[in-house]
Amino acid sequence: MSIAPLKKLSLVGPVDAQDAALTRLQDMGVMHILPLVPVEARVEKRVSREAEEAYKALRFLAVVPGPRRQVRSDPDFDVQSFVADVLALKDRLRAARDRRDALANRLQHMEPWGDFEFPPLESLAGQRLWFWQLPVKHRAALQSVDLPWQIVGQDARYLFVVVLSPDEPPSDLLPIPRVHLGAKPGRVLEADLETAEIEIETLLGERMALTRYLTLLRGKLSEAETLAERAFADSQTLRDPDLFAVQGWVPEARVLEVEEACAHLGLAVLIEAPGPEDTPPTLLEQPDEAGAGVDLATFYQPPHYRAWDPTRMLMLSFALFFAMIVADAGYGVVVGLLVLAFWRRSGVSPHMRAWRRMGLYLAAAAVAFGVIVGSYFGFAPARGPLERVAFLDLNDFDTMMTLSVLIGVLHICFANAMAFRAKTTRSRYANLGWIALLAGGMVLWIGGLEGSSREVGGALMGVGLVLVMAYASDRPVRQPKDWLWRGFDGLKGAAGLMGMFGDVLSYMRLFALGLASASLAITFNDLAADVIASGSGLAVLGGLLIFVIGHVLNFALAMMSGVVHGLRLNFIEFYKWGLPEEGIVFRAFARKEVQE
């Protein structure tokens, strides 16, 4: 299986058939919709294909502690109106809390001034009151104020100053900005605050009452997602008073099915093969058991439509890198036991079953490599069969570094080989050049700089460098100066030699992290043994705690390193050489699965 070949289908028909056509397409779930109308410039006006409002409502209710008894069945439950009611409640609650906070903040500012009311403006002969909370250290600044002023209060830090003026005083009248107290007296603000608190309590009660419909909302999310997907498709459809048109990519194997449906609906269909200027989405066709590999292949960046499918290679290399970083058979057994512990719970869908199968692959690889290096929770095997199969020693730096670099060379060579196979342009031969450079460098490193190894390695690197420089560019030659630009492209390609060298050395992290994991395990074992050796009962308990806690910590670090660095070597070093161009994920216009 590989990247599915696609065809571009354009469907045209009477506008009265638009609803039936989109419904049929959504039921079939085979088309990646292309926009036939300009994208809305304002982001807030764009139609989302996700049920964003339904998920906002779910999050708003799900965080409530102690939800009410759940309603399991209600034939009158309308997910759209319920979501609208919940989001309206959310807005009212947020507004009430904002009002409560503003009132509390205003009361805090008014507290030092006491509770007072502003006199009528006529009684002050047109003068107004302006307030400053002046630090004591700025008292001298009052002497330069020409307007009438009065200190009405004081504490250890501030002077509370009132200035009389018919108009707002200049902003630089005093060294600090004035205080805005508002027109309402403190007792009115306290009454308003009490009203806001009561309103918040009432809204929280309504929120708690709505939590009884959480189960129904979760079950109806698929319906909300289907409606959102349909609204998105409507926004991508071109229509005028008489006709409508919808366009999208369809897997080649399903084109006949779409044609038959369109014929039944009386629609015209135009089928086109992808052109050089087209960028079709990428649909990875793999059996269900390789679903985890598809997720890995699209996690960082989906491969380009005209590239190759890395699914199987990612599963294999990730399991290998994970095992080399964990480097302990005991930890591999723990991974396997954790997978088995959640086996039934993770079998609810083909997607989850694929990932639990991937978990078994990782566990098996970790156990196998742990047996090869002879590490069982940091302990070496005693004399016997296990000792005889432990033919690698993590402390043998030369061997382990050579193994890590060799794996890196093979990994990057495979990436270049697959890129050569997928490309159709002249630059594909540059990939052969990189393979020759990698192979020649490996021969020189392992065989040395004397004898036949020097001749073979040097010849491979020479041929590789020539191929890289000669075929680094796909620039067309239309005039003599284009040859000059091709020469510059060749020099630029040859400059990637240092990058290739660095990428190969990146694989040494497999040895370094594996050695670190094994060393930590041995250290915790030694610490526990030293404590237990003291002989007291508490010493035995302390030694066991050191052993358990130490290995739990080391296991967690090993899992983190195995996943992060195992994926990094695939997505950064491997993708750079084999899948440099990013693709677009194929998103079928389809109904969402009902959530159980």
CORBEL-V115098 format. One record per residue. RES is the residue in one letter. OMEGA is omega in whole degrees, 0 to 359 (none if undefined). BURIAL is I if it has 24 or more other ideal C-beta (glycine too) atoms within 12 Angstrom, else O. D_CENTER is the distance of its C-alpha to the mean C-alpha in Angstrom with 1 decimal. Layout:
# CORBEL-V115098
res=RES omega=OMEGA burial=BURIAL d_center=D_CENTER
res=RES omega=OMEGA burial=BURIAL d_center=D_CENTER
This chain:
# CORBEL-V115098
res=M omega=184 burial=O d_center=26.8
res=S omega=178 burial=I d_center=24.8
res=I omega=185 burial=I d_center=23.3
res=A omega=173 burial=I d_center=25.2
res=P omega=184 burial=O d_center=27.7
res=L omega=171 burial=I d_center=27.4
res=K omega=176 burial=I d_center=30.1
res=K omega=181 burial=I d_center=29.9
res=L omega=174 burial=I d_center=31.7
res=S omega=183 burial=I d_center=33.3
res=L omega=180 burial=I d_center=34.9
res=V omega=179 burial=I d_center=37.6
res=G omega=178 burial=I d_center=39.8
res=P omega=185 burial=O d_center=41.7
res=V omega=178 burial=O d_center=39.7
res=D omega=182 burial=O d_center=41.1
res=A omega=184 burial=I d_center=39.3
res=Q omega=183 burial=I d_center=35.8
res=D omega=180 burial=O d_center=34.9
res=A omega=181 burial=O d_center=36.2
res=A omega=180 burial=I d_center=34.5
res=L omega=177 burial=I d_center=31.0
res=T omega=180 burial=I d_center=31.5
res=R omega=179 burial=I d_center=32.6
res=L omega=180 burial=I d_center=29.7
res=Q omega=177 burial=I d_center=27.3
res=D omega=181 burial=O d_center=29.3
res=M omega=177 burial=I d_center=29.1
res=G omega=184 burial=I d_center=25.4
res=V omega=188 burial=I d_center=25.9
res=M omega=169 burial=I d_center=25.2
res=H omega=188 burial=I d_center=22.3
res=I omega=173 burial=I d_center=23.7
res=L omega=181 burial=I d_center=24.5
res=P omega=175 burial=O d_center=25.4
res=L omega=178 burial=I d_center=29.1
res=V omega=179 burial=O d_center=29.3
res=P omega=179 burial=O d_center=28.2
res=V omega=179 burial=O d_center=24.8
res=E omega=183 burial=O d_center=25.5
res=A omega=181 burial=O d_center=25.7
res=R omega=185 burial=O d_center=24.9
res=V omega=184 burial=O d_center=21.3
res=E omega=180 burial=O d_center=22.6
res=K omega=181 burial=O d_center=24.8
res=R omega=180 burial=O d_center=22.3
res=V omega=180 burial=I d_center=22.0
res=S omega=177 burial=O d_center=18.6
res=R omega=176 burial=I d_center=18.3
res=E omega=178 burial=O d_center=16.3
res=A omega=187 burial=I d_center=18.6
res=E omega=182 burial=O d_center=17.3
res=E omega=179 burial=I d_center=20.6
res=A omega=179 burial=I d_center=21.0
res=Y omega=175 burial=I d_center=17.8
res=K omega=178 burial=I d_center=19.0
res=A omega=180 burial=I d_center=22.3
res=L omega=179 burial=I d_center=21.0
res=R omega=181 burial=O d_center=19.1
res=F omega=182 burial=I d_center=22.3
res=L omega=187 burial=I d_center=24.5
res=A omega=182 burial=O d_center=22.6
res=V omega=180 burial=O d_center=22.7
res=V omega=179 burial=I d_center=26.5
res=P omega=178 burial=O d_center=28.1
res=G omega=181 burial=O d_center=30.8
res=P omega=181 burial=O d_center=30.3
res=R omega=177 burial=O d_center=33.4
res=R omega=189 burial=O d_center=34.8
res=Q omega=171 burial=O d_center=32.7
res=V omega=184 burial=O d_center=34.2
res=R omega=183 burial=O d_center=33.7
res=S omega=177 burial=O d_center=35.4
res=D omega=183 burial=O d_center=36.4
res=P omega=181 burial=O d_center=37.5
res=D omega=182 burial=O d_center=37.5
res=F omega=180 burial=I d_center=33.8
res=D omega=187 burial=O d_center=32.3
res=V omega=182 burial=I d_center=28.5
res=Q omega=180 burial=O d_center=28.6
res=S omega=179 burial=O d_center=31.3
res=F omega=178 burial=I d_center=29.9
res=V omega=179 burial=I d_center=26.6
res=A omega=179 burial=O d_center=28.6
res=D omega=181 burial=I d_center=30.8
res=V omega=181 burial=I d_center=28.0
res=L omega=175 burial=I d_center=26.3
res=A omega=176 burial=O d_center=29.8
res=L omega=179 burial=I d_center=30.4
res=K omega=179 burial=I d_center=27.2
res=D omega=179 burial=O d_center=28.4
res=R omega=180 burial=O d_center=31.9
res=L omega=178 burial=I d_center=30.7
res=R omega=179 burial=O d_center=28.7
res=A omega=179 burial=O d_center=31.8
res=A omega=179 burial=I d_center=34.1
res=R omega=177 burial=O d_center=32.1
res=D omega=179 burial=O d_center=32.1
res=R omega=178 burial=O d_center=35.8
res=R omega=181 burial=I d_center=36.4
res=D omega=179 burial=O d_center=34.7
res=A omega=179 burial=O d_center=36.6
res=L omega=179 burial=I d_center=39.9
res=A omega=178 burial=O d_center=39.3
res=N omega=179 burial=O d_center=38.6
res=R omega=178 burial=I d_center=41.7
res=L omega=179 burial=I d_center=43.8
res=Q omega=179 burial=O d_center=42.7
res=H omega=183 burial=O d_center=43.9
res=M omega=186 burial=I d_center=47.1
res=E omega=181 burial=O d_center=48.0
res=P omega=184 burial=I d_center=49.9
res=W omega=182 burial=I d_center=52.0
res=G omega=182 burial=O d_center=53.2
res=D omega=181 burial=O d_center=53.7
res=F omega=175 burial=O d_center=55.6
res=E omega=177 burial=O d_center=56.1
res=F omega=176 burial=O d_center=56.6
res=P omega=177 burial=O d_center=60.2
res=P omega=184 burial=O d_center=61.1
res=L omega=181 burial=O d_center=60.8
res=E omega=183 burial=O d_center=64.6
res=S omega=179 burial=O d_center=65.6
res=L omega=179 burial=O d_center=64.1
res=A omega=177 burial=O d_center=65.9
res=G omega=179 burial=O d_center=62.7
res=Q omega=177 burial=O d_center=61.0
res=R omega=180 burial=I d_center=57.5
res=L omega=178 burial=I d_center=55.9
res=W omega=193 burial=I d_center=53.1
res=F omega=174 burial=I d_center=51.5
res=W omega=171 burial=I d_center=50.3
res=Q omega=192 burial=I d_center=49.1
res=L omega=175 burial=I d_center=50.6
res=P omega=183 burial=O d_center=50.0
res=V omega=183 burial=O d_center=53.4
res=K omega=180 burial=O d_center=53.2
res=H omega=181 burial=O d_center=53.5
res=R omega=183 burial=O d_center=56.7
res=A omega=181 burial=O d_center=58.7
res=A omega=179 burial=O d_center=56.6
res=L omega=183 burial=I d_center=58.4
res=Q omega=181 burial=O d_center=61.7
res=S omega=180 burial=O d_center=60.6
res=V omega=181 burial=I d_center=59.6
res=D omega=181 burial=O d_center=62.3
res=L omega=176 burial=I d_center=61.3
res=P omega=179 burial=O d_center=62.6
res=W omega=181 burial=I d_center=60.3
res=Q omega=173 burial=O d_center=60.6
res=I omega=184 burial=O d_center=58.8
res=V omega=179 burial=O d_center=58.4
res=G omega=182 burial=O d_center=56.7
res=Q omega=169 burial=O d_center=55.6
res=D omega=185 burial=O d_center=53.7
res=A omega=186 burial=O d_center=53.1
res=R omega=190 burial=O d_center=50.4
res=Y omega=168 burial=I d_center=51.0
res=L omega=180 burial=I d_center=53.8
res=F omega=191 burial=I d_center=53.4
res=V omega=174 burial=I d_center=55.0
res=V omega=179 burial=I d_center=56.1
res=V omega=177 burial=I d_center=57.2
res=L omega=177 burial=O d_center=59.4
res=S omega=179 burial=I d_center=58.8
res=P omega=179 burial=O d_center=59.1
res=D omega=180 burial=O d_center=56.1
res=E omega=179 burial=O d_center=52.8
res=P omega=177 burial=I d_center=53.7
res=P omega=185 burial=O d_center=52.2
res=S omega=181 burial=O d_center=48.8
res=D omega=180 burial=O d_center=50.4
res=L omega=177 burial=I d_center=53.3
res=L omega=186 burial=I d_center=51.9
res=P omega=182 burial=O d_center=49.5
res=I omega=178 burial=O d_center=46.7
res=P omega=179 burial=O d_center=45.5
res=R omega=180 burial=I d_center=47.3
res=V omega=179 burial=I d_center=46.1
res=H omega=184 burial=O d_center=45.3
res=L omega=182 burial=I d_center=46.7
res=G omega=186 burial=O d_center=46.9
res=A omega=185 burial=O d_center=49.9
res=K omega=176 burial=O d_center=49.4
res=P omega=185 burial=O d_center=51.2
res=G omega=183 burial=I d_center=49.6
res=R omega=176 burial=O d_center=51.0
res=V omega=178 burial=O d_center=49.6
res=L omega=178 burial=I d_center=46.1
res=E omega=177 burial=O d_center=46.4
res=A omega=178 burial=O d_center=47.4
res=D omega=178 burial=I d_center=44.5
res=L omega=178 burial=I d_center=42.1
res=E omega=178 burial=O d_center=43.7
res=T omega=179 burial=O d_center=43.2
res=A omega=179 burial=I d_center=39.5
res=E omega=178 burial=O d_center=39.0
res=I omega=179 burial=O d_center=40.9
res=E omega=179 burial=I d_center=38.8
res=I omega=178 burial=I d_center=35.5
res=E omega=179 burial=O d_center=37.0
res=T omega=180 burial=O d_center=38.0
res=L omega=177 burial=I d_center=34.5
res=L omega=176 burial=I d_center=33.0
res=G omega=176 burial=O d_center=35.6
res=E omega=179 burial=I d_center=34.6
res=R omega=179 burial=I d_center=30.9
res=M omega=180 burial=I d_center=32.1
res=A omega=181 burial=O d_center=34.2
res=L omega=180 burial=I d_center=31.4
res=T omega=178 burial=I d_center=29.4
res=R omega=181 burial=O d_center=31.9
res=Y omega=181 burial=I d_center=30.1
res=L omega=181 burial=I d_center=26.7
res=T omega=178 burial=I d_center=27.4
res=L omega=180 burial=I d_center=28.6
res=L omega=179 burial=I d_center=25.6
res=R omega=180 burial=I d_center=23.1
res=G omega=182 burial=I d_center=25.4
res=K omega=181 burial=I d_center=25.5
res=L omega=179 burial=I d_center=21.8
res=S omega=177 burial=O d_center=22.2
res=E omega=179 burial=I d_center=25.1
res=A omega=179 burial=I d_center=23.3
res=E omega=178 burial=I d_center=20.5
res=T omega=178 burial=I d_center=23.3
res=L omega=178 burial=I d_center=25.1
res=A omega=179 burial=I d_center=22.1
res=E omega=179 burial=I d_center=21.6
res=R omega=178 burial=I d_center=25.4
res=A omega=178 burial=I d_center=25.4
res=F omega=179 burial=I d_center=22.9
res=A omega=177 burial=I d_center=25.1
res=D omega=182 burial=I d_center=28.2
res=S omega=180 burial=I d_center=26.7
res=Q omega=185 burial=I d_center=26.3
res=T omega=177 burial=I d_center=29.9
res=L omega=180 burial=I d_center=32.8
res=R omega=173 burial=I d_center=36.0
res=D omega=184 burial=O d_center=39.4
res=P omega=186 burial=O d_center=42.4
res=D omega=187 burial=O d_center=43.2
res=L omega=170 burial=O d_center=40.4
res=F omega=178 burial=I d_center=36.7
res=A omega=175 burial=I d_center=34.4
res=V omega=184 burial=I d_center=31.0
res=Q omega=178 burial=I d_center=29.4
res=G omega=178 burial=I d_center=26.7
res=W omega=181 burial=I d_center=25.9
res=V omega=176 burial=I d_center=27.2
res=P omega=184 burial=I d_center=27.4
res=E omega=182 burial=I d_center=30.8
res=A omega=182 burial=O d_center=31.8
res=R omega=183 burial=I d_center=31.3
res=V omega=182 burial=I d_center=33.1
res=L omega=179 burial=O d_center=36.5
res=E omega=178 burial=I d_center=35.2
res=V omega=179 burial=I d_center=34.0
res=E omega=181 burial=O d_center=37.3
res=E omega=179 burial=O d_center=39.3
res=A omega=179 burial=I d_center=37.4
res=C omega=178 burial=I d_center=38.0
res=A omega=179 burial=O d_center=41.7
res=H omega=181 burial=O d_center=42.1
res=L omega=180 burial=I d_center=40.8
res=G omega=181 burial=O d_center=42.9
res=L omega=173 burial=I d_center=40.1
res=A omega=184 burial=O d_center=40.4
res=V omega=173 burial=I d_center=37.8
res=L omega=182 burial=O d_center=37.2
res=I omega=182 burial=O d_center=35.5
res=E omega=172 burial=O d_center=34.3
res=A omega=179 burial=O d_center=33.0
res=P omega=178 burial=I d_center=30.1
res=G omega=180 burial=O d_center=31.8
res=P omega=182 burial=O d_center=31.1
res=E omega=181 burial=O d_center=29.6
res=D omega=174 burial=O d_center=27.3
res=T omega=181 burial=O d_center=23.6
res=P omega=175 burial=I d_center=23.1
res=P omega=183 burial=I d_center=19.8
res=T omega=175 burial=I d_center=19.1
res=L omega=180 burial=I d_center=20.0
res=L omega=179 burial=I d_center=20.0
res=E omega=179 burial=I d_center=23.0
res=Q omega=175 burial=I d_center=23.0
res=P omega=185 burial=O d_center=24.8
res=D omega=183 burial=O d_center=23.1
res=E omega=177 burial=O d_center=23.5
res=A omega=181 burial=I d_center=21.2
res=G omega=178 burial=I d_center=18.4
res=A omega=178 burial=I d_center=16.2
res=G omega=177 burial=I d_center=16.9
res=V omega=177 burial=I d_center=15.8
res=D omega=178 burial=I d_center=12.4
res=L omega=183 burial=I d_center=12.4
res=A omega=182 burial=I d_center=13.9
res=T omega=184 burial=I d_center=11.4
res=F omega=183 burial=O d_center=8.1
res=Y omega=174 burial=I d_center=8.7
res=Q omega=178 burial=I d_center=11.2
res=P omega=177 burial=I d_center=13.7
res=P omega=178 burial=I d_center=17.2
res=H omega=182 burial=I d_center=19.7
res=Y omega=183 burial=I d_center=22.1
res=R omega=178 burial=I d_center=25.0
res=A omega=182 burial=I d_center=23.4
res=W omega=185 burial=I d_center=23.5
res=D omega=182 burial=I d_center=21.6
res=P omega=190 burial=I d_center=20.1
res=T omega=185 burial=I d_center=19.3
res=R omega=180 burial=I d_center=22.2
res=M omega=179 burial=I d_center=22.2
res=L omega=179 burial=I d_center=18.6
res=M omega=181 burial=I d_center=19.7
res=L omega=185 burial=I d_center=22.9
res=S omega=178 burial=I d_center=21.7
res=F omega=178 burial=I d_center=18.8
res=A omega=179 burial=I d_center=21.4
res=L omega=182 burial=I d_center=23.9
res=F omega=177 burial=I d_center=21.8
res=F omega=181 burial=I d_center=20.7
res=A omega=181 burial=I d_center=24.4
res=M omega=179 burial=I d_center=25.7
res=I omega=178 burial=I d_center=23.5
res=V omega=172 burial=I d_center=24.4
res=A omega=178 burial=I d_center=28.0
res=D omega=181 burial=I d_center=29.6
res=A omega=179 burial=I d_center=31.0
res=G omega=178 burial=I d_center=31.1
res=Y omega=176 burial=I d_center=27.4
res=G omega=177 burial=I d_center=26.9
res=V omega=178 burial=I d_center=29.3
res=V omega=177 burial=I d_center=27.3
res=V omega=179 burial=I d_center=24.1
res=G omega=179 burial=I d_center=26.3
res=L omega=177 burial=O d_center=27.9
res=L omega=177 burial=O d_center=24.6
res=V omega=180 burial=I d_center=23.7
res=L omega=179 burial=O d_center=27.2
res=A omega=180 burial=O d_center=27.1
res=F omega=186 burial=O d_center=24.2
res=W omega=183 burial=O d_center=25.7
res=R omega=181 burial=O d_center=27.1
res=R omega=182 burial=O d_center=24.3
res=S omega=181 burial=O d_center=21.7
res=G omega=186 burial=O d_center=24.1
res=V omega=182 burial=O d_center=23.7
res=S omega=177 burial=O d_center=22.1
res=P omega=180 burial=O d_center=22.1
res=H omega=180 burial=O d_center=18.4
res=M omega=178 burial=O d_center=18.7
res=R omega=177 burial=I d_center=21.9
res=A omega=181 burial=I d_center=20.3
res=W omega=177 burial=I d_center=17.9
res=R omega=174 burial=I d_center=20.9
res=R omega=177 burial=I d_center=22.8
res=M omega=176 burial=I d_center=20.2
res=G omega=177 burial=I d_center=20.6
res=L omega=177 burial=I d_center=24.3
res=Y omega=180 burial=I d_center=24.0
res=L omega=180 burial=I d_center=22.2
res=A omega=181 burial=I d_center=24.9
res=A omega=179 burial=I d_center=27.7
res=A omega=180 burial=I d_center=26.6
res=A omega=178 burial=I d_center=26.5
res=V omega=182 burial=I d_center=29.9
res=A omega=181 burial=I d_center=31.4
res=F omega=176 burial=I d_center=30.4
res=G omega=177 burial=I d_center=31.4
res=V omega=181 burial=I d_center=34.8
res=I omega=180 burial=I d_center=35.2
res=V omega=175 burial=I d_center=34.8
res=G omega=179 burial=I d_center=36.7
res=S omega=181 burial=I d_center=34.5
res=Y omega=188 burial=I d_center=34.5
res=F omega=178 burial=I d_center=33.0
res=G omega=180 burial=I d_center=34.4
res=F omega=175 burial=I d_center=37.8
res=A omega=181 burial=I d_center=39.5
res=P omega=175 burial=O d_center=41.3
res=A omega=181 burial=O d_center=45.1
res=R omega=181 burial=O d_center=47.5
res=G omega=182 burial=O d_center=47.0
res=P omega=182 burial=O d_center=44.9
res=L omega=179 burial=O d_center=41.6
res=E omega=184 burial=O d_center=43.0
res=R omega=181 burial=O d_center=44.2
res=V omega=178 burial=O d_center=40.9
res=A omega=186 burial=I d_center=39.2
res=F omega=174 burial=O d_center=40.0
res=L omega=179 burial=I d_center=37.2
res=D omega=181 burial=O d_center=37.4
res=L omega=180 burial=I d_center=34.4
res=N omega=174 burial=O d_center=36.9
res=D omega=189 burial=O d_center=38.3
res=F omega=184 burial=O d_center=36.3
res=D omega=182 burial=O d_center=37.8
res=T omega=183 burial=O d_center=37.1
res=M omega=177 burial=I d_center=33.5
res=M omega=178 burial=I d_center=32.7
res=T omega=179 burial=O d_center=34.5
res=L omega=181 burial=I d_center=32.6
res=S omega=180 burial=I d_center=29.1
res=V omega=178 burial=I d_center=30.1
res=L omega=177 burial=I d_center=31.6
res=I omega=178 burial=I d_center=28.5
res=G omega=179 burial=I d_center=26.6
res=V omega=180 burial=I d_center=29.4
res=L omega=181 burial=I d_center=29.4
res=H omega=181 burial=I d_center=25.6
res=I omega=175 burial=I d_center=25.8
res=C omega=179 burial=I d_center=29.1
res=F omega=179 burial=I d_center=27.6
res=A omega=179 burial=I d_center=24.8
res=N omega=179 burial=I d_center=27.6
res=A omega=179 burial=I d_center=29.8
res=M omega=176 burial=I d_center=27.3
res=A omega=177 burial=I d_center=26.7
res=F omega=182 burial=I d_center=30.5
res=R omega=185 burial=O d_center=30.8
res=A omega=184 burial=I d_center=28.4
res=K omega=175 burial=I d_center=29.7
res=T omega=181 burial=O d_center=32.9
res=T omega=183 burial=O d_center=33.5
res=R omega=182 burial=O d_center=35.7
res=S omega=178 burial=I d_center=32.9
res=R omega=181 burial=I d_center=32.2
res=Y omega=173 burial=I d_center=35.2
res=A omega=176 burial=I d_center=33.4
res=N omega=174 burial=I d_center=31.1
res=L omega=177 burial=I d_center=34.3
res=G omega=178 burial=I d_center=35.3
res=W omega=177 burial=I d_center=32.2
res=I omega=179 burial=I d_center=33.0
res=A omega=178 burial=I d_center=36.6
res=L omega=180 burial=I d_center=35.6
res=L omega=181 burial=I d_center=33.4
res=A omega=179 burial=I d_center=36.1
res=G omega=178 burial=I d_center=38.8
res=G omega=180 burial=I d_center=37.1
res=M omega=178 burial=I d_center=36.7
res=V omega=180 burial=I d_center=40.3
res=L omega=183 burial=I d_center=41.5
res=W omega=183 burial=I d_center=39.5
res=I omega=185 burial=O d_center=40.6
res=G omega=181 burial=O d_center=44.1
res=G omega=185 burial=O d_center=45.0
res=L omega=179 burial=O d_center=46.7
res=E omega=174 burial=O d_center=50.0
res=G omega=185 burial=O d_center=51.6
res=S omega=180 burial=O d_center=50.0
res=S omega=179 burial=O d_center=46.4
res=R omega=181 burial=O d_center=46.8
res=E omega=181 burial=O d_center=48.3
res=V omega=181 burial=I d_center=45.7
res=G omega=179 burial=I d_center=42.7
res=G omega=179 burial=I d_center=44.1
res=A omega=179 burial=O d_center=44.9
res=L omega=181 burial=I d_center=41.4
res=M omega=178 burial=I d_center=39.8
res=G omega=178 burial=O d_center=42.4
res=V omega=180 burial=O d_center=41.8
res=G omega=180 burial=I d_center=38.0
res=L omega=178 burial=I d_center=38.4
res=V omega=180 burial=O d_center=40.7
res=L omega=180 burial=I d_center=38.4
res=V omega=182 burial=I d_center=35.4
res=M omega=184 burial=I d_center=37.6
res=A omega=186 burial=I d_center=39.4
res=Y omega=182 burial=I d_center=36.5
res=A omega=188 burial=I d_center=33.6
res=S omega=172 burial=I d_center=34.0
res=D omega=182 burial=O d_center=34.1
res=R omega=178 burial=O d_center=36.0
res=P omega=179 burial=O d_center=39.0
res=V omega=179 burial=O d_center=42.4
res=R omega=180 burial=O d_center=44.5
res=Q omega=186 burial=O d_center=46.5
res=P omega=184 burial=O d_center=47.7
res=K omega=177 burial=O d_center=45.3
res=D omega=176 burial=O d_center=42.3
res=W omega=178 burial=O d_center=43.5
res=L omega=179 burial=O d_center=43.1
res=W omega=176 burial=O d_center=39.5
res=R omega=177 burial=I d_center=38.9
res=G omega=177 burial=O d_center=40.4
res=F omega=177 burial=O d_center=38.0
res=D omega=178 burial=I d_center=35.1
res=G omega=177 burial=I d_center=36.6
res=L omega=178 burial=O d_center=36.8
res=K omega=177 burial=O d_center=33.2
res=G omega=179 burial=I d_center=32.3
res=A omega=178 burial=I d_center=34.5
res=A omega=177 burial=O d_center=32.7
res=G omega=179 burial=I d_center=29.7
res=L omega=179 burial=I d_center=31.8
res=M omega=177 burial=O d_center=30.7
res=G omega=177 burial=O d_center=27.0
res=M omega=179 burial=I d_center=27.8
res=F omega=179 burial=I d_center=29.7
res=G omega=179 burial=O d_center=26.8
res=D omega=178 burial=I d_center=24.3
res=V omega=180 burial=I d_center=26.9
res=L omega=178 burial=I d_center=27.4
res=S omega=181 burial=I d_center=23.7
res=Y omega=176 burial=I d_center=24.5
res=M omega=176 burial=I d_center=26.9
res=R omega=177 burial=I d_center=24.1
res=L omega=179 burial=I d_center=24.6
res=F omega=185 burial=I d_center=28.1
res=A omega=181 burial=I d_center=27.4
res=L omega=176 burial=I d_center=24.7
res=G omega=178 burial=I d_center=26.9
res=L omega=179 burial=I d_center=29.9
res=A omega=179 burial=I d_center=28.2
res=S omega=180 burial=I d_center=27.3
res=A omega=181 burial=I d_center=30.8
res=S omega=178 burial=O d_center=32.5
res=L omega=178 burial=I d_center=30.8
res=A omega=179 burial=I d_center=31.9
res=I omega=180 burial=I d_center=35.4
res=T omega=179 burial=O d_center=35.6
res=F omega=177 burial=I d_center=34.8
res=N omega=180 burial=I d_center=37.3
res=D omega=179 burial=O d_center=39.9
res=L omega=179 burial=I d_center=39.4
res=A omega=180 burial=I d_center=39.8
res=A omega=179 burial=O d_center=42.8
res=D omega=180 burial=O d_center=44.5
res=V omega=181 burial=I d_center=44.1
res=I omega=182 burial=O d_center=45.4
res=A omega=179 burial=O d_center=48.3
res=S omega=168 burial=O d_center=49.8
res=G omega=182 burial=O d_center=51.1
res=S omega=180 burial=O d_center=50.8
res=G omega=178 burial=O d_center=49.1
res=L omega=179 burial=O d_center=46.6
res=A omega=178 burial=O d_center=45.8
res=V omega=179 burial=O d_center=44.9
res=L omega=179 burial=O d_center=42.6
res=G omega=179 burial=O d_center=41.0
res=G omega=179 burial=I d_center=40.7
res=L omega=178 burial=O d_center=38.9
res=L omega=178 burial=O d_center=36.5
res=I omega=181 burial=I d_center=35.8
res=F omega=184 burial=I d_center=35.2
res=V omega=182 burial=O d_center=32.9
res=I omega=180 burial=O d_center=30.9
res=G omega=181 burial=I d_center=30.7
res=H omega=174 burial=I d_center=29.5
res=V omega=178 burial=O d_center=26.9
res=L omega=180 burial=O d_center=25.5
res=N omega=177 burial=I d_center=25.8
res=F omega=179 burial=I d_center=24.3
res=A omega=179 burial=O d_center=21.1
res=L omega=180 burial=I d_center=21.0
res=A omega=178 burial=I d_center=21.7
res=M omega=180 burial=I d_center=18.9
res=M omega=181 burial=O d_center=16.4
res=S omega=181 burial=I d_center=18.0
res=G omega=180 burial=I d_center=18.4
res=V omega=185 burial=I d_center=14.8
res=V omega=184 burial=O d_center=13.4
res=H omega=176 burial=I d_center=16.4
res=G omega=177 burial=I d_center=17.1
res=L omega=181 burial=I d_center=13.9
res=R omega=181 burial=I d_center=14.4
res=L omega=177 burial=I d_center=17.9
res=N omega=188 burial=I d_center=16.8
res=F omega=182 burial=I d_center=14.1
res=I omega=183 burial=I d_center=16.0
res=E omega=185 burial=I d_center=19.7
res=F omega=181 burial=I d_center=20.0
res=Y omega=182 burial=I d_center=18.0
res=K omega=184 burial=I d_center=19.9
res=W omega=185 burial=I d_center=23.2
res=G omega=184 burial=I d_center=22.6
res=L omega=185 burial=I d_center=19.9
res=P omega=183 burial=I d_center=19.9
res=E omega=180 burial=O d_center=19.5
res=E omega=179 burial=O d_center=16.2
res=G omega=179 burial=I d_center=16.8
res=I omega=181 burial=I d_center=15.9
res=V omega=176 burial=I d_center=14.7
res=F omega=179 burial=I d_center=17.8
res=R omega=184 burial=I d_center=17.4
res=A omega=171 burial=I d_center=20.7
res=F omega=189 burial=I d_center=22.5
res=A omega=172 burial=I d_center=23.3
res=R omega=179 burial=I d_center=24.1
res=K omega=180 burial=I d_center=21.6
res=E omega=177 burial=O d_center=22.7
res=V omega=180 burial=O d_center=24.6
res=Q omega=180 burial=O d_center=22.9
res=E omega=none burial=O d_center=25.3
